[in-house]
Amino acid sequence: MKNMIFSNIIMKNVPRPIFMTFCQQRAGVDSPIEMLPMKAMHGFSFNNMIIDNRELDENSVIFLTGMPEHYITDIQLNNIQMTVAGGGTQENSDNKNIKEYTLKTLDGWWPEFSKVGTLPASGIYARHIDGLYINNFQLTTISSDKRKPIVLDDVLHFNQKSTFLNKKEITSTKIIQH
């Protein structure tokens, strides 16, 4: 997968509004059992999106995940307004053991979100990414959420500009980087 643009999208109650994973997976019942490794994922731009997930639970976040040694490269998130229910706990925030989408975790099937559990971010969780650029991201949480708005795990070349949580600027102290 490479060089894709997603623009001018309005979503309501979409549990994972942006969900990218770089893993081996079966996409249908007729897919071959043997899965070949993916070679590359790069060049993605998500622009002008309004996401309203206030009626869902704490799992309604943007989830971008490559694999160790297999990064998704060059992702842009531009002009995104996102409303979530909130409700993340301190325990969710402290969780650093998010499972990788290995064949063992997937049990030979599709990368369902439930296989990794609640993420430690209220807005964007990214790991194994090389080149993540966020510009004009506005996150609103309806109820209190103990998680940071943006959590990065093994993310190289990150830049953010004009990012907000409940109308307050998201500074580097509000972003966790592992």
ABEGO torsion letter per residue (X at the ends): XBGBBBBGBBBBGBABABBBBBBBBBABAABBABBBBBABBBGBBBBGBBBBAAABBAABBBBBBBBBGBBBBGBBBBGBBBBBAEGBBAAAAABABBBBBBAAAAGGBBBBAAAAEBBABAABBBBGBBGBBBBGBBBBBABBBABBABBBBGBBGBBBBGBBBGGBBBBAAABBBX
